[in-house]
Amino acid sequence: MINYYIISNASRAANYGIGTYTCQLQACLTPCADVRVSYIDMFANTQEFLKEADELGYVHYKIPVISGNVEDEVSCKNAFYYLLQHINDENDSSLIFHFNYFQHYYLAIMLKSAFPKCRIVLTIHYLNWCFELNGNETLFRHYISTATEGKVDKESDSRIQSVRNNFKLERNFMSLADDVVVLSKATKNIIINDYKIHKDKLSLIYNGLDISDIPEATENSVDSFIGNNFKYLLYVGRLDDIKGVTYLIKAFNKLSKEDEKLHLIIVGDGNFTSCLNAAKGNWERITFTGKISKEDLRLIYPKIALGILPSFHEQCSYAAIEMMAHGIPMVITDSTGLKEMLEDCPSCIIPINNDNFSEDEFVETIYHTIHQLISDNDRLQEASQLVKRLYQERYTLSVMGKGYLALLNSANRPVFSKDLLYMIDRRMISLIDSCPDIDTSFFGMTGIGCYLWYRICTMKNTPDKQDISQSLLLQEYMIYWMDWIYETILQDETYIPSELVDILYKIKDTDFYKTKTAELIKLIPSRNPENIISEEHILSNALKIFNCKI
């Protein structure tokens, strides 16, 4: 039995795309007889830690808000120690923890330390720099390079540092994960080329949606603002700057002057002030519904002539998928993953000139793209048939389910991914460079040496050029480590752990750094032939050292 834990939270994102995603993921996994789905609800609206089942019988581990209304390392530690009480007896290899938010990295690394054979799955719903830079890939690459060092003002430097810190966190989480699920080809390319994550751990699984189980609603709920005298345009999503909704409103203001039958419906909550300011003078032609139920939204869809999603950043938009499922033609931008959702219909795609962005030009481009489509019924009908076909080919729950079934059935996964091992390598090298004041225990200097020797041995006959280079580097640092621990033992006559005895005799058998090995062996007790350090023991300890703030 696979115990599959979906990590979610109570943020706004959980009420929009990520919340829809976790519900659809649950629907994909439920038919699997050997999979038991549970939830870990971070940032839950409770006063204490709770374990309870929902109305469908799924167990939820509810983690309350503890430290200053943020999900930080402290809250992740508290969650970990609570969860440890409930899952400590389970077999590591039966555990899958599926993460959806980067701020839960600290929980993920502690779970991987405690259960080395578990699988950490991370779905990339967003990248933080996209919010900070409005999806500008050119600026992102400039910020994470060294080209900006010493050439920026204080305000810009603060933003650059924020982008770099988030980039490091995201890269570490992707390195830690055993499987990284991406929702678009564009994001997959960014992760391979910019984050340097190994492509073998990436799985492209588009979001899927089952619209058949949405209950019917009463017509009265939408009759008050929808009639037959208008041609309705629709936006669905948060009212945030990155969604581009104010630019849509400004473009609509111009469109509505030319066609008195056009009416814009905006569904979602958020920053109403900026949207209402943009709509000033045209309020009677724009309806703001706020966030409404799926049942009511289902009644709106048949009335819609055209959907518009002018976002600067999307991975695989559920708002777009819902419109596609209902055959609603769309106008979208070419941002990140949104462009490939309509790659077969380039005339429906609004380009964003990130390198030389102009608000006026962007508004004008939205206006022209909508105008050309909304004024041609034949093109609208063709676009409607296209989006229906694309939905059936890519975005049904069945297609999504096949992707996750393939992920579950993927075999021969190493205990730690290559990305994670390289990340730990860097940490061990930095510790040897700094020679901190730590003891010779296994959770100290001995653990560092055991890990380095394990890595050197596993890469002994590798044909991979990158691994050959890495092995030579680690052998160099193994020499530095042996000098370091020799001096420590010589000066302090300190405790000699059994793991150190074991590893030194293994080194002796290979003739590696013979002189220093012989000197070290003279300082230690005789070998204990019964002591065998397992791969799992070495790796789990190494990850704990990695996560320790020294």
VENJO-V959506 format. One record per residue. N is the residue number from 1. PHI is phi in whole degrees, -180 to 180 (* if undefined). OMEGA is omega in whole degrees, -180 to 180 (none if undefined). Layout:
BEGIN
n & phi & omega
N & PHI & OMEGA
N & PHI & OMEGA
END
This chain:
BEGIN
n & phi & omega
1 & * & 176
2 & -90 & 176
3 & -97 & -171
4 & -106 & -178
5 & -102 & 177
6 & -97 & -179
7 & -93 & -180
8 & -132 & 173
9 & -157 & -174
10 & -103 & -180
11 & -75 & 178
12 & -61 & -179
13 & -61 & 180
14 & -69 & 178
15 & -89 & 178
16 & -118 & -171
17 & -62 & -175
18 & -69 & 176
19 & -63 & 176
20 & -63 & -179
21 & -61 & -177
22 & -65 & 176
23 & -65 & 180
24 & -70 & 176
25 & -62 & 176
26 & -58 & 180
27 & -65 & 177
28 & -68 & -173
29 & -85 & -174
30 & -57 & -180
31 & -67 & -180
32 & -76 & -174
33 & -65 & -177
34 & -99 & 179
35 & -122 & 176
36 & -112 & -176
37 & -93 & 172
38 & -133 & -179
39 & -121 & 168
40 & -114 & -174
41 & -97 & 177
42 & -75 & 176
43 & 60 & -177
44 & -73 & -179
45 & -86 & 179
46 & -134 & 180
47 & -90 & -177
48 & -148 & 176
49 & -68 & -178
50 & -135 & 170
51 & -124 & -179
52 & -150 & -180
53 & -96 & 176
54 & -86 & -175
55 & -66 & 178
56 & -97 & 177
57 & 94 & 179
58 & -80 & -179
59 & -78 & 177
60 & -120 & 171
61 & -96 & -172
62 & -96 & -178
63 & -106 & -176
64 & -74 & 174
65 & -71 & -175
66 & -118 & -169
67 & -107 & 170
68 & 63 & 176
69 & 60 & 176
70 & -132 & 175
71 & -98 & -176
72 & -112 & -178
73 & -62 & -180
74 & -65 & -180
75 & -66 & 178
76 & -67 & 178
77 & -65 & 178
78 & -61 & 178
79 & -62 & -179
80 & -61 & -177
81 & -67 & 174
82 & -68 & -178
83 & -64 & -179
84 & -59 & 179
85 & -67 & -173
86 & -103 & -176
87 & -120 & -175
88 & -64 & -176
89 & -89 & -177
90 & -81 & 178
91 & -70 & -178
92 & -50 & -172
93 & -70 & 178
94 & -93 & -173
95 & -98 & 171
96 & -127 & 177
97 & -113 & -175
98 & -107 & -176
99 & -99 & -178
100 & -133 & -178
101 & -134 & -178
102 & -68 & -178
103 & -69 & 178
104 & -94 & 179
105 & -55 & -176
106 & -66 & 175
107 & -67 & -179
108 & -62 & -176
109 & -71 & 176
110 & -72 & 177
111 & -66 & 179
112 & -68 & 177
113 & -67 & -178
114 & -77 & -177
115 & -129 & -172
116 & -57 & -177
117 & -88 & 177
118 & -70 & 176
119 & -109 & 174
120 & -99 & 177
121 & -109 & 179
122 & -126 & 174
123 & -97 & -179
124 & -91 & 177
125 & -87 & -176
126 & -162 & 170
127 & -128 & -170
128 & -59 & -178
129 & -65 & 178
130 & -63 & 177
131 & -72 & -176
132 & -73 & -174
133 & -118 & -179
134 & 53 & 175
135 & 74 & -176
136 & -78 & -177
137 & -68 & 180
138 & -62 & 180
139 & -66 & 177
140 & -57 & -179
141 & -66 & 177
142 & -67 & -177
143 & -69 & -177
144 & -86 & 176
145 & -86 & 178
146 & -86 & -176
147 & -66 & -176
148 & -89 & -175
149 & -62 & 175
150 & 75 & -176
151 & -127 & -175
152 & -132 & 176
153 & -81 & -173
154 & -63 & -179
155 & -65 & 179
156 & -65 & -180
157 & -61 & 178
158 & -63 & 180
159 & -69 & 178
160 & -60 & -179
161 & -64 & 178
162 & -64 & 178
163 & -62 & -179
164 & -67 & 179
165 & -64 & 178
166 & -66 & 178
167 & -60 & 180
168 & -64 & 178
169 & -61 & -179
170 & -64 & 179
171 & -64 & 179
172 & -64 & -179
173 & -66 & 178
174 & -64 & 178
175 & -67 & 179
176 & -65 & -173
177 & -63 & 174
178 & -81 & 178
179 & -137 & 175
180 & -118 & 179
181 & -95 & 176
182 & -111 & -174
183 & -105 & 178
184 & -156 & 177
185 & -67 & -180
186 & -62 & 179
187 & -67 & 178
188 & -57 & 180
189 & -66 & 178
190 & -63 & -177
191 & -68 & 179
192 & -72 & -171
193 & -85 & -176
194 & -102 & 179
195 & -88 & 177
196 & 59 & 177
197 & -92 & -175
198 & -64 & -174
199 & -66 & -177
200 & -66 & -179
201 & -94 & -178
202 & -92 & 175
203 & -127 & 176
204 & -88 & 178
205 & -130 & -180
206 & -65 & 174
207 & -60 & 176
208 & -120 & -176
209 & -146 & 174
210 & -104 & -178
211 & -98 & -174
212 & -75 & -174
213 & -98 & 177
214 & -81 & -176
215 & -68 & 178
216 & -72 & 175
217 & -116 & -180
218 & -82 & -179
219 & -61 & -177
220 & -58 & -175
221 & -69 & -180
222 & -124 & -178
223 & -60 & -175
224 & -66 & -179
225 & -130 & 178
226 & -117 & 177
227 & -126 & -177
228 & -107 & -174
229 & -97 & -176
230 & -122 & 171
231 & -104 & -169
232 & -93 & 170
233 & -105 & -174
234 & -134 & 167
235 & -120 & 177
236 & -129 & 178
237 & 152 & 178
238 & -67 & 178
239 & -92 & -179
240 & -117 & -180
241 & -57 & -175
242 & -69 & 179
243 & -85 & 174
244 & 71 & -173
245 & -69 & 179
246 & -66 & 177
247 & -67 & 176
248 & -62 & -179
249 & -61 & 179
250 & -65 & 177
251 & -67 & 180
252 & -66 & 178
253 & -55 & 179
254 & -73 & 179
255 & -62 & -175
256 & -68 & 176
257 & -71 & -177
258 & -94 & -178
259 & -139 & -175
260 & -71 & -180
261 & -89 & -179
262 & -80 & 176
263 & -143 & -178
264 & -106 & 175
265 & -110 & 180
266 & -116 & -177
267 & -109 & 178
268 & 141 & 178
269 & -116 & -178
270 & 143 & -176
271 & -86 & -179
272 & -69 & -175
273 & -59 & -179
274 & -66 & 179
275 & -69 & 180
276 & -67 & 176
277 & -63 & 179
278 & -66 & -177
279 & -91 & -176
280 & -55 & -177
281 & 91 & -178
282 & -137 & -173
283 & -61 & -177
284 & -69 & -179
285 & -102 & -179
286 & -129 & 178
287 & -110 & 173
288 & -100 & -178
289 & -92 & -167
290 & 73 & 177
291 & -79 & -178
292 & -123 & -178
293 & -73 & 176
294 & -62 & 179
295 & -64 & 179
296 & -69 & 179
297 & -63 & 179
298 & -62 & 179
299 & -76 & 179
300 & -75 & -173
301 & -51 & -178
302 & -63 & -178
303 & -89 & -169
304 & -91 & 176
305 & -88 & -175
306 & -155 & 174
307 & -102 & 180
308 & -132 & 177
309 & -130 & -175
310 & -91 & -173
311 & -72 & 173
312 & -90 & 180
313 & -157 & 172
314 & -147 & 174
315 & -99 & 177
316 & -154 & -166
317 & -67 & 175
318 & -70 & 176
319 & -61 & 178
320 & -65 & -179
321 & -62 & 179
322 & -62 & 178
323 & -64 & 179
324 & -61 & -179
325 & -62 & 180
326 & -95 & 176
327 & 71 & -180
328 & -89 & 176
329 & -60 & -175
330 & -134 & 167
331 & -118 & -177
332 & -135 & 176
333 & -96 & 179
334 & -95 & -178
335 & -76 & 175
336 & 27 & -173
337 & -84 & -175
338 & -69 & -176
339 & -58 & -175
340 & -73 & 177
341 & -68 & 178
342 & -127 & -176
343 & -65 & 178
344 & -84 & -179
345 & -135 & -175
346 & -60 & -179
347 & -71 & 178
348 & -95 & -173
349 & -108 & 180
350 & -95 & 179
351 & -74 & 174
352 & -112 & 180
353 & -87 & -176
354 & -64 & -176
355 & -73 & -180
356 & -148 & -172
357 & -70 & 175
358 & -129 & -180
359 & -60 & -178
360 & -62 & 180
361 & -68 & 180
362 & -66 & 178
363 & -61 & 180
364 & -64 & 180
365 & -67 & 176
366 & -61 & 180
367 & -57 & -177
368 & -65 & -178
369 & -64 & 178
370 & -66 & -177
371 & -58 & -178
372 & -63 & -177
373 & -84 & -174
374 & -69 & -178
375 & -93 & -177
376 & -130 & -176
377 & -63 & 179
378 & -65 & 179
379 & -67 & 176
380 & -62 & -180
381 & -67 & 177
382 & -63 & 180
383 & -65 & 178
384 & -63 & 179
385 & -65 & -180
386 & -64 & -177
387 & -67 & 176
388 & -62 & -179
389 & -65 & -180
390 & -64 & 177
391 & -60 & -178
392 & -66 & -177
393 & -78 & -169
394 & -124 & -161
395 & -118 & 175
396 & -80 & 177
397 & -64 & 180
398 & -63 & 179
399 & -66 & 178
400 & -61 & 180
401 & -61 & 178
402 & -62 & 178
403 & -64 & -179
404 & -76 & 174
405 & -65 & 177
406 & -64 & 178
407 & -64 & 180
408 & -64 & -175
409 & -87 & 179
410 & -66 & -173
411 & -114 & 175
412 & 59 & 176
413 & -81 & 175
414 & -68 & 178
415 & -60 & 175
416 & -119 & 178
417 & -70 & 179
418 & -59 & 179
419 & -61 & -179
420 & -66 & 179
421 & -62 & 178
422 & -64 & 178
423 & -66 & 178
424 & -67 & 176
425 & -52 & -178
426 & -62 & 179
427 & -67 & -180
428 & -65 & 177
429 & -61 & -179
430 & -65 & 178
431 & -67 & 179
432 & -67 & 177
433 & -63 & -175
434 & -90 & -179
435 & 46 & -179
436 & -67 & -179
437 & -82 & 179
438 & -124 & -177
439 & -87 & -176
440 & -94 & -178
441 & -67 & 178
442 & -64 & 174
443 & -88 & -176
444 & -173 & -175
445 & -62 & -178
446 & -64 & 178
447 & -62 & 178
448 & -63 & -179
449 & -66 & 179
450 & -61 & 179
451 & -66 & -179
452 & -59 & -178
453 & -69 & 175
454 & -59 & -179
455 & -66 & 179
456 & -63 & -179
457 & -68 & -178
458 & -72 & 180
459 & -102 & -172
460 & -57 & -176
461 & -115 & -177
462 & -70 & 174
463 & -89 & -176
464 & -74 & -177
465 & -63 & 179
466 & -65 & 179
467 & -68 & 177
468 & -61 & 179
469 & -63 & 180
470 & -66 & 179
471 & -62 & 179
472 & -64 & 178
473 & -64 & -179
474 & -68 & 175
475 & -64 & 176
476 & -61 & -179
477 & -75 & 173
478 & -66 & 177
479 & -64 & 178
480 & -61 & -180
481 & -64 & -179
482 & -65 & 175
483 & -63 & -178
484 & -64 & -176
485 & -73 & 177
486 & -64 & 180
487 & -64 & -180
488 & -65 & -180
489 & -67 & -178
490 & -64 & -176
491 & -81 & -171
492 & -104 & -173
493 & 46 & -171
494 & -85 & 179
495 & -62 & 179
496 & -110 & -179
497 & -71 & -178
498 & -63 & 179
499 & -64 & 178
500 & -69 & 177
501 & -59 & -177
502 & -62 & -175
503 & -69 & 180
504 & -67 & 178
505 & -70 & 175
506 & -67 & 177
507 & -66 & 180
508 & -59 & -178
509 & -68 & -178
510 & -105 & -178
511 & 65 & 178
512 & -79 & 177
513 & 47 & -169
514 & -56 & -175
515 & -63 & -178
516 & -68 & 178
517 & -60 & 180
518 & -63 & 179
519 & -65 & 180
520 & -68 & -178
521 & -64 & 177
522 & -65 & -177
523 & -90 & -172
524 & -116 & 177
525 & -68 & 179
526 & -65 & -175
527 & -70 & 173
528 & -95 & -174
529 & -67 & -179
530 & -85 & -175
531 & -84 & 178
532 & -124 & 180
533 & -91 & -178
534 & -78 & 176
535 & -58 & -179
536 & -61 & -180
537 & -64 & -179
538 & -64 & -175
539 & -70 & 178
540 & -60 & 180
541 & -66 & 180
542 & -62 & 180
543 & -70 & 176
544 & -67 & 176
545 & -64 & 178
546 & -55 & -174
547 & -83 & -178
548 & -83 & 180
549 & -86 & -179
550 & -107 & none
END
